[in-house]
Amino acid sequence: MHVYSELQTKYDVVQQEKQIELLTKKQEIKTLTIKQQHTQNTLLIALLVFIIALSLSWYFRYKQKQRALMNAEIIRQQELRMRAVIETQEEERERIARELHDGVGQMLSGLKMNWQSVVHKIIPQGNTDPPRIREINRILDEVYTEVRNISHQMMPKVLLEIGLFAAIEDMLEKNLKNTSIRYELECVGKKERLQPGIELNLFRVCQELLSNVIKHAKADHLEVQLINRKNILLLLVEDNGKGFEHDKASENGIGLLNIASRIALLKGEIKYEQAEKGGTRVSIRIPKL
């Protein structure tokens, strides 16, 4: 009986140990299951955050791309408007130049011939023309010359036939010969023909800058330099006048706005600064596309 009791006790202990071991394993399984669920939840949350971040990144890139496209289209439309305005201006200049040359110029030439015919009839041959007649002849000559000069400035023949440097040289000579302004013109690099758009727009810019010097700068010396490099064209215009405040002048200056539009059309840069001699130095940089 005593042996049976000991066996029963050992059996009960073994059973308890098995139950404890079973409970321990169940607890371990439960803990492992909880950890797996936690890991899965973490992965799901991380995946969800990644998807949201990826979606937001794509959305912002899409919006940025759309904004860039819209800005590019705005710039393109502005360039088209500027080009249309400038082309219209050039067409009008060409029309006026033709009217002055073929219309007013021919009329003045005919008027001068008729006037000389009348003078020859009323003044005997060999006699000197009276001062009044000589004055009228002088005025007719000046008016005819002025009309021709204006016609050539409106649509310079030198620019079309020879090129930018020769046209600038011709413009400086004709506009400054009767003024107190001395000028220096220099070309660094090849005097080659450039794209028609570059030549015409730079000529108009130089024309506007020269007009500003004559009208406003009160200068007596002007330097113009054209630098022709491999990929870049530089135009430097410097005077020794009184200078000006570009920011204030550009607000109401149609000429300066016209210059800025032409430079922007050429995708160039323009810089106004005070010259060493106290006047204004204008630097224009144009890429040779």
Disulfide bonds with the S-S distance in Angstrom:
none
